[in-house]
Amino acid sequence: MRKTPLYDKHVALGGRIVDFSGWALPVQYSGIVEEHLATRNAAGLFDVSHMGEITVEGKDALKFIDYLVTNDVTKLVPQKVMYSPMCYEHGGAVDDLLIYMHDESHFLLVVNAANKDKDYRWIADKSKKFDVKVEDVSDSYAQIALQGPKAEAILQKLTDVPLSDMKFYTFKDNASVGGARLLLSRTGYTGEDGFELYLSPADACSIWDKLLEAGKDEGLLPAGLGARDTLRFEACLPLYGQELSEEITPLEAGLGFFVKLTKEDFIGKAKLLEQKEKGLKRKIAGLEMVEKGVPRHGYEVRLQGKRIGTITSGSFAPYLEKYLALALLDMGYTEIGQEVYVDIRGKERLAKVVETPFYKRRYKR
Protein backbone atom coordinates (compact mmCIF):
# COMPACT_ATOMS: atom_id res chain seq x y z
CA MET A 1 0.00 0.00 0.00
CA ARG A 2 1.12 3.56 -0.71
CA LYS A 3 1.47 5.86 2.28
CA THR A 4 0.56 9.54 2.38
CA PRO A 5 3.01 12.01 3.97
CA LEU A 6 0.77 11.89 7.08
CA TYR A 7 0.87 8.11 7.57
CA ASP A 8 3.03 8.23 10.72
CA LYS A 9 0.69 10.84 12.22
CA HIS A 10 -2.28 8.53 11.71
CA VAL A 11 -0.48 5.65 13.41
CA ALA A 12 0.60 7.86 16.33
CA LEU A 13 -3.00 9.05 16.79
CA GLY A 14 -4.26 5.46 16.93
CA GLY A 15 -5.86 5.47 13.48
CA ARG A 16 -7.10 2.07 12.29
CA ILE A 17 -5.35 1.71 8.93
CA VAL A 18 -7.08 0.07 5.96
CA ASP A 19 -6.35 -0.40 2.27
CA PHE A 20 -8.30 2.22 0.32
CA SER A 21 -7.66 2.03 -3.43
CA GLY A 22 -4.09 0.98 -2.72
CA TRP A 23 -3.50 3.64 -0.06
CA ALA A 24 -2.89 3.02 3.65
CA LEU A 25 -5.41 5.36 5.26
CA PRO A 26 -7.24 5.58 8.62
CA VAL A 27 -10.85 4.40 8.53
CA GLN A 28 -11.31 5.84 12.03
CA TYR A 29 -9.50 7.11 15.11
CA SER A 30 -11.83 7.53 18.12
CA GLY A 31 -14.82 6.11 16.23
CA ILE A 32 -16.87 6.87 13.14
CA VAL A 33 -19.89 8.26 15.01
CA GLU A 34 -17.77 10.48 17.27
CA GLU A 35 -15.78 11.84 14.31
CA HIS A 36 -18.97 12.35 12.28
CA LEU A 37 -20.65 14.32 15.07
CA ALA A 38 -17.50 16.37 15.73
CA THR A 39 -17.51 17.44 12.07
CA ARG A 40 -21.22 18.34 12.17
CA ASN A 41 -20.97 20.27 15.46
CA ALA A 42 -17.39 21.58 15.50
CA ALA A 43 -14.78 20.39 12.99
CA GLY A 44 -13.06 17.34 11.56
CA LEU A 45 -9.57 17.08 10.06
CA PHE A 46 -9.13 14.70 7.11
CA ASP A 47 -6.08 13.47 5.20
CA VAL A 48 -7.14 13.43 1.54
CA SER A 49 -3.64 13.30 0.08
CA HIS A 50 -4.63 10.23 -1.92
CA MET A 51 -6.77 12.35 -4.27
CA GLY A 52 -5.41 12.87 -7.77
CA GLU A 53 -4.28 16.22 -9.20
CA ILE A 54 -3.89 16.80 -12.94
CA THR A 55 -2.87 20.08 -14.56
CA VAL A 56 -4.04 21.23 -17.98
CA GLU A 57 -2.09 24.12 -19.46
CA GLY A 58 -1.88 25.75 -22.87
CA LYS A 59 -3.66 27.96 -25.39
CA ASP A 60 -6.66 25.60 -25.73
CA ALA A 61 -7.00 24.71 -22.03
CA LEU A 62 -10.42 26.33 -21.51
CA LYS A 63 -11.77 25.01 -24.81
CA PHE A 64 -10.49 21.51 -24.09
CA ILE A 65 -11.85 21.19 -20.56
CA ASP A 66 -15.22 22.55 -21.68
CA TYR A 67 -15.31 19.73 -24.25
CA LEU A 68 -14.11 17.18 -21.69
CA VAL A 69 -16.78 17.71 -18.99
CA THR A 70 -20.56 18.16 -18.85
CA ASN A 71 -20.64 21.49 -16.97
CA ASP A 72 -20.15 24.87 -18.67
CA VAL A 73 -16.51 25.74 -17.98
CA THR A 74 -16.83 29.00 -19.93
CA LYS A 75 -18.71 30.34 -16.88
CA LEU A 76 -15.63 29.91 -14.69
CA VAL A 77 -13.45 32.87 -13.72
CA PRO A 78 -9.97 32.81 -12.17
CA GLN A 79 -9.80 31.72 -8.53
CA LYS A 80 -13.11 29.85 -8.75
CA VAL A 81 -13.81 26.13 -8.56
CA MET A 82 -16.42 24.14 -10.49
CA TYR A 83 -17.80 20.63 -9.92
CA SER A 84 -18.55 18.48 -12.96
CA PRO A 85 -19.06 14.93 -14.12
CA MET A 86 -16.82 13.74 -16.96
CA CYS A 87 -18.50 11.26 -19.30
CA TYR A 88 -17.81 8.57 -21.85
CA GLU A 89 -19.40 8.84 -25.29
CA HIS A 90 -22.24 6.54 -24.13
CA GLY A 91 -23.18 8.93 -21.29
CA GLY A 92 -21.84 6.93 -18.36
CA ALA A 93 -19.34 8.68 -16.10
CA VAL A 94 -15.57 8.40 -16.29
CA ASP A 95 -15.46 10.26 -12.95
CA ASP A 96 -16.64 13.40 -11.20
CA LEU A 97 -14.08 16.08 -10.45
CA LEU A 98 -13.30 19.60 -9.30
CA ILE A 99 -11.95 22.14 -11.77
CA TYR A 100 -9.73 24.94 -10.39
CA MET A 101 -9.20 27.83 -12.80
CA HIS A 102 -6.00 29.84 -12.45
CA ASP A 103 -6.58 31.51 -15.83
CA GLU A 104 -7.86 30.51 -19.27
CA SER A 105 -4.62 28.67 -20.04
CA HIS A 106 -4.03 27.02 -16.65
CA PHE A 107 -6.34 24.64 -14.76
CA LEU A 108 -5.98 22.14 -11.94
CA LEU A 109 -8.29 19.09 -12.01
CA VAL A 110 -8.86 17.16 -8.78
CA VAL A 111 -10.03 13.59 -9.36
CA ASN A 112 -10.96 10.58 -7.24
CA ALA A 113 -8.03 8.51 -5.99
CA ALA A 114 -9.32 5.18 -7.32
CA ASN A 115 -9.75 6.70 -10.80
CA LYS A 116 -6.60 8.79 -11.03
CA ASP A 117 -4.62 6.68 -13.49
CA LYS A 118 -7.69 5.92 -15.62
CA ASP A 119 -8.68 9.59 -15.63
CA TYR A 120 -5.19 10.74 -16.58
CA ARG A 121 -5.06 8.33 -19.52
CA TRP A 122 -8.54 9.44 -20.65
CA ILE A 123 -7.74 13.15 -20.37
CA ALA A 124 -4.35 12.80 -22.06
CA ASP A 125 -5.87 10.81 -24.91
CA LYS A 126 -8.70 13.30 -25.49
CA SER A 127 -6.26 16.24 -25.40
CA LYS A 128 -4.38 15.21 -28.54
CA LYS A 129 -6.43 17.44 -30.86
CA PHE A 130 -5.94 20.50 -28.62
CA ASP A 131 -2.97 22.76 -27.94
CA VAL A 132 -2.56 21.76 -24.29
CA LYS A 133 -0.17 19.96 -21.97
CA VAL A 134 -1.67 17.48 -19.52
CA GLU A 135 0.39 16.41 -16.50
CA ASP A 136 -0.26 14.17 -13.49
CA VAL A 137 1.11 16.22 -10.58
CA SER A 138 -0.41 14.16 -7.76
CA ASP A 139 2.94 13.37 -6.15
CA SER A 140 3.62 17.10 -5.78
CA TYR A 141 0.71 17.56 -3.38
CA ALA A 142 -0.44 16.53 0.03
CA GLN A 143 -4.03 17.52 0.74
CA ILE A 144 -5.68 18.22 4.10
CA ALA A 145 -9.39 18.98 4.50
CA LEU A 146 -10.70 20.93 7.50
CA GLN A 147 -14.48 20.63 7.64
CA GLY A 148 -17.20 21.82 10.00
CA PRO A 149 -18.95 24.93 11.34
CA LYS A 150 -15.83 25.93 13.32
CA ALA A 151 -13.43 25.37 10.42
CA GLU A 152 -13.13 29.06 9.60
CA ALA A 153 -12.40 30.12 13.18
CA ILE A 154 -9.78 27.38 13.59
CA LEU A 155 -8.00 28.07 10.31
CA GLN A 156 -8.06 31.84 10.82
CA LYS A 157 -5.65 31.38 13.75
CA LEU A 158 -3.00 30.21 11.27
CA THR A 159 -3.45 32.57 8.32
CA ASP A 160 -3.74 36.25 7.48
CA VAL A 161 -6.07 35.46 4.56
CA PRO A 162 -9.44 37.06 5.50
CA LEU A 163 -11.41 33.81 5.41
CA SER A 164 -14.77 35.47 5.97
CA ASP A 165 -14.33 37.05 2.52
CA MET A 166 -13.76 33.68 0.82
CA LYS A 167 -16.94 32.39 -0.80
CA PHE A 168 -17.90 28.78 -1.40
CA TYR A 169 -16.13 27.19 -4.37
CA THR A 170 -13.33 29.74 -4.52
CA PHE A 171 -9.61 29.40 -3.87
CA LYS A 172 -6.48 31.42 -3.18
CA ASP A 173 -3.11 30.35 -4.54
CA ASN A 174 0.14 30.99 -2.69
CA ALA A 175 -1.72 31.57 0.58
CA SER A 176 0.29 31.48 3.80
CA VAL A 177 -1.01 29.05 6.43
CA GLY A 178 1.08 28.19 9.47
CA GLY A 179 4.19 29.44 7.71
CA ALA A 180 3.66 27.26 4.61
CA ARG A 181 2.75 28.50 1.15
CA LEU A 182 -0.14 26.56 -0.37
CA LEU A 183 -3.31 26.58 -2.42
CA LEU A 184 -6.31 27.14 -0.16
CA SER A 185 -9.86 26.40 -1.30
CA ARG A 186 -13.31 26.44 0.25
CA THR A 187 -15.35 23.47 -0.99
CA GLY A 188 -16.04 20.22 0.85
CA TYR A 189 -17.47 16.72 0.75
CA THR A 190 -19.21 16.57 4.12
CA GLY A 191 -22.26 18.82 3.91
CA GLU A 192 -20.44 21.41 6.04
CA ASP A 193 -18.44 24.55 5.46
CA GLY A 194 -14.78 23.79 5.11
CA PHE A 195 -11.39 24.25 3.49
CA GLU A 196 -8.85 22.23 1.54
CA LEU A 197 -5.11 22.82 1.84
CA TYR A 198 -3.05 21.69 -1.19
CA LEU A 199 0.51 21.82 0.04
CA SER A 200 3.98 20.43 -0.37
CA PRO A 201 4.31 16.91 1.10
CA ALA A 202 7.26 18.27 3.10
CA ASP A 203 4.95 20.71 4.94
CA ALA A 204 2.07 18.29 5.58
CA CYS A 205 3.04 16.98 9.03
CA SER A 206 3.82 20.43 10.42
CA ILE A 207 0.54 21.94 9.19
CA TRP A 208 -1.47 18.90 10.37
CA ASP A 209 -0.07 19.35 13.89
CA LYS A 210 -0.68 23.11 13.85
CA LEU A 211 -4.30 22.62 12.79
CA LEU A 212 -4.91 20.05 15.54
CA GLU A 213 -3.38 22.44 18.08
CA ALA A 214 -5.44 25.41 16.79
CA GLY A 215 -8.62 23.34 17.05
CA LYS A 216 -7.83 21.64 20.36
CA ASP A 217 -10.20 23.82 22.39
CA GLU A 218 -12.80 24.07 19.59
CA GLY A 219 -13.76 20.38 19.50
CA LEU A 220 -11.69 19.49 16.40
CA LEU A 221 -11.03 15.79 15.89
CA PRO A 222 -8.98 13.92 13.29
CA ALA A 223 -11.45 12.00 11.15
CA GLY A 224 -11.07 8.96 8.93
CA LEU A 225 -12.59 7.47 5.81
CA GLY A 226 -15.58 6.09 7.72
CA ALA A 227 -16.84 9.48 8.87
CA ARG A 228 -16.00 11.01 5.48
CA ASP A 229 -18.37 8.50 3.90
CA THR A 230 -21.23 8.84 6.42
CA LEU A 231 -20.99 12.64 6.24
CA ARG A 232 -21.15 12.78 2.43
CA PHE A 233 -23.95 10.18 2.54
CA GLU A 234 -26.13 12.24 4.93
CA ALA A 235 -25.68 15.22 2.60
CA CYS A 236 -26.46 12.97 -0.44
CA LEU A 237 -23.20 13.80 -2.19
CA PRO A 238 -22.49 11.13 -4.82
CA LEU A 239 -19.71 8.58 -4.52
CA TYR A 240 -18.19 7.42 -7.78
CA GLY A 241 -18.75 3.69 -8.25
CA GLN A 242 -21.99 3.85 -6.27
CA GLU A 243 -24.32 6.76 -7.20
CA LEU A 244 -22.37 7.57 -10.38
CA SER A 245 -20.46 5.15 -12.58
CA GLU A 246 -19.67 3.95 -16.07
CA GLU A 247 -23.19 2.48 -16.08
CA ILE A 248 -25.01 5.28 -14.20
CA THR A 249 -25.25 8.59 -16.05
CA PRO A 250 -25.18 12.00 -14.33
CA LEU A 251 -28.87 12.46 -15.21
CA GLU A 252 -29.79 9.20 -13.48
CA ALA A 253 -27.61 10.22 -10.53
CA GLY A 254 -29.63 13.43 -10.04
CA LEU A 255 -26.78 15.63 -11.26
CA GLY A 256 -28.67 17.23 -14.14
CA PHE A 257 -27.82 20.71 -12.84
CA PHE A 258 -24.20 19.99 -13.76
CA VAL A 259 -25.03 18.74 -17.27
CA LYS A 260 -25.32 21.72 -19.63
CA LEU A 261 -27.02 20.26 -22.70
CA THR A 262 -27.16 23.70 -24.32
CA LYS A 263 -23.35 23.70 -24.68
CA GLU A 264 -22.12 23.41 -28.26
CA ASP A 265 -20.46 20.05 -27.67
CA PHE A 266 -18.95 17.82 -25.02
CA ILE A 267 -18.12 14.14 -24.72
CA GLY A 268 -21.34 12.21 -24.13
CA LYS A 269 -23.69 15.05 -25.10
CA ALA A 270 -25.58 13.14 -27.80
CA LYS A 271 -26.42 10.20 -25.52
CA LEU A 272 -27.33 12.38 -22.54
CA LEU A 273 -29.55 14.56 -24.72
CA GLU A 274 -31.24 11.44 -26.06
CA GLN A 275 -31.72 10.10 -22.54
CA LYS A 276 -33.33 13.36 -21.39
CA GLU A 277 -35.60 13.61 -24.43
CA LYS A 278 -36.81 10.01 -24.12
CA GLY A 279 -37.20 10.30 -20.35
CA LEU A 280 -35.27 8.56 -17.60
CA LYS A 281 -36.09 4.94 -16.90
CA ARG A 282 -34.43 5.02 -13.46
CA LYS A 283 -32.90 7.50 -11.04
CA ILE A 284 -31.29 7.82 -7.62
CA ALA A 285 -33.84 8.29 -4.82
CA GLY A 286 -33.64 8.52 -1.03
CA LEU A 287 -35.02 5.80 1.26
CA GLU A 288 -35.75 5.73 4.97
CA MET A 289 -36.15 2.39 6.68
CA VAL A 290 -39.55 1.91 8.32
CA GLU A 291 -38.79 -1.56 9.63
CA LYS A 292 -35.59 -2.46 11.44
CA GLY A 293 -32.65 -3.24 9.19
CA VAL A 294 -29.43 -1.78 7.78
CA PRO A 295 -29.58 -1.16 4.02
CA ARG A 296 -26.21 -1.81 2.39
CA HIS A 297 -24.67 -1.15 -1.01
CA GLY A 298 -25.82 -3.79 -3.49
CA TYR A 299 -28.98 -4.90 -1.65
CA GLU A 300 -32.04 -5.30 -3.87
CA VAL A 301 -35.10 -3.06 -3.56
CA ARG A 302 -38.30 -5.00 -4.25
CA LEU A 303 -42.06 -4.61 -4.48
CA GLN A 304 -44.68 -7.31 -4.97
CA GLY A 305 -42.01 -9.90 -5.59
CA LYS A 306 -40.29 -7.86 -8.29
CA ARG A 307 -36.85 -6.23 -8.22
CA ILE A 308 -37.32 -2.48 -8.78
CA GLY A 309 -33.88 -1.18 -7.88
CA THR A 310 -30.62 -1.49 -5.96
CA ILE A 311 -29.15 0.23 -2.92
CA THR A 312 -26.16 2.35 -3.97
CA SER A 313 -25.27 3.62 -0.45
CA GLY A 314 -26.86 2.80 2.87
CA SER A 315 -26.03 3.32 6.51
CA PHE A 316 -27.09 4.48 9.92
CA ALA A 317 -26.97 8.28 9.67
CA PRO A 318 -25.27 9.38 12.93
CA TYR A 319 -26.45 12.99 13.03
CA LEU A 320 -30.01 12.25 11.90
CA GLU A 321 -30.21 9.00 13.91
CA LYS A 322 -32.02 7.13 11.13
CA TYR A 323 -31.28 4.20 8.84
CA LEU A 324 -31.20 5.70 5.35
CA ALA A 325 -30.21 4.72 1.83
CA LEU A 326 -29.70 6.02 -1.66
CA ALA A 327 -31.08 3.65 -4.27
CA LEU A 328 -31.20 3.47 -8.06
CA LEU A 329 -34.93 2.87 -8.59
CA ASP A 330 -37.12 2.33 -11.62
CA MET A 331 -38.90 5.62 -12.34
CA GLY A 332 -42.35 4.33 -11.45
CA TYR A 333 -41.34 3.94 -7.81
CA THR A 334 -39.58 7.24 -7.04
CA GLU A 335 -42.46 9.37 -5.73
CA ILE A 336 -42.06 10.70 -2.18
CA GLY A 337 -43.92 8.40 0.20
CA GLN A 338 -43.74 5.34 -2.07
CA GLU A 339 -43.39 2.19 0.03
CA VAL A 340 -40.81 -0.38 -1.06
CA TYR A 341 -38.96 -3.30 0.51
CA VAL A 342 -35.21 -3.76 0.95
CA ASP A 343 -33.99 -7.34 0.77
CA ILE A 344 -31.70 -7.59 3.80
CA ARG A 345 -30.06 -11.00 3.86
CA GLY A 346 -33.14 -12.72 2.51
CA LYS A 347 -35.72 -10.80 4.53
CA GLU A 348 -37.77 -7.97 3.02
CA ARG A 349 -37.83 -4.90 5.26
CA LEU A 350 -40.24 -2.00 4.68
CA ALA A 351 -38.83 1.38 3.61
CA LYS A 352 -40.27 4.55 2.08
CA VAL A 353 -39.03 7.05 -0.47
CA VAL A 354 -38.11 10.38 1.16
CA GLU A 355 -36.81 13.76 0.02
CA THR A 356 -33.11 14.35 -0.53
CA PRO A 357 -30.73 15.62 0.63
CA PHE A 358 -31.30 13.97 3.99
CA TYR A 359 -29.16 16.63 5.65
CA LYS A 360 -29.36 20.26 4.57
CA ARG A 361 -25.91 21.60 3.90
CA ARG A 362 -24.46 24.53 5.78
CA TYR A 363 -22.02 26.02 3.29
CA LYS A 364 -20.47 29.48 3.08
CA ARG A 365 -22.43 31.33 0.39
C-alpha positions, 0 to 999 in steps of 0.5 A: 500500500502507498502511504501519504506524507501523514501516515506516521501521524495517523499511526501515532494518533491510533488510526485504524489503517485500511487499504483504500484504493491501494493507499494506507489510510485511517478508517477511524481514530476515536470512532466513526460516530464520534468523528462524524458528530464532531464534524457536524458540530465543530470540525473534523480534520481529514487526510485526503492526500490520496486524491489525484491532481492533474494540470491542464495548461496551454492555449486551448486549455479552456476550450479543451476542458469545456469539451471534456466535462458536462458542466459549462466551464466558460462560466468559470473565472480565475480563482473559482472552482467548479464541480462536474461529471466527466463522461464517456461517449455513451453517457456513463461517467468516467469520474466526477471532479473539481476544476480549479481555474488559475486563468484561461490557459491554466487549470488544476483538475482534482479527481478521485483517488481510485480513478486517477490513473484511468482519468489521466489516460482518458484526459491525455488521450482526449487532449491530442487534438488540442494545444494543451499539456496534460500532466499528473502532478499528484505526487507534488501535493499533500491535501488536508481537508478541515471541515465543520462549522468551526473550520473558519475560526480554527483556520483563521488562527493560522493565516492572514487570509481574510477567510470570511471574505472567501466564498464557497467554491473559490480558492487562493493560490500561494496563501500562507497558512502556518508558515507554509505556502499553499493553495487554499480552497473552500469546498467540501465533501461533508455537507459542512463549510470547510477548506482544503489545503493543497501543500507540499508533502514536506509541509504536511506533518507540520501543518497537520499538527498546527491545525490540531493544536489550533482546534484543540479547544474548539472540538476538532477531531482527526477523522477517517474514511468512515466518517467522510463516507457517512458525512457525504452520505447524509448530505447525499453527495455522490460517490463514484462507483456507487451513485455515479459510474460507467453504467449510471449517467449524471442524469440518473444520478440526479446531477442534471444541474451539472449537465449543460445540454445547451453547450455546443459540444462535449463528450457524451452530449448526444447520448445524454440529450437522447436520454433526457428527451426520451425520459429517464427509466431510473434515477437515484432516490432517497429511502428511509427504513420503516422496519428495522434493518441496515440497508447496504450497497448492493442490496435489492429493492423489491415490491410485490415480488419484483426487483425495482432497484438497488441500494447504492449507499446505505447506513445508519446516519449518525447525526439524523439518527435514522437508517437511510439509503440512496437507491437506483430505482425504476422511475415508477417507484420514485415518488415521495412516500412510495413504500418499497422493501429492501432485501436484507439478507433474505428478509424484506424490510419496509422502507419509504421514499423520502426527500433528498438531501437527507441533511441540509448543507451549511455552506459558506455562500 
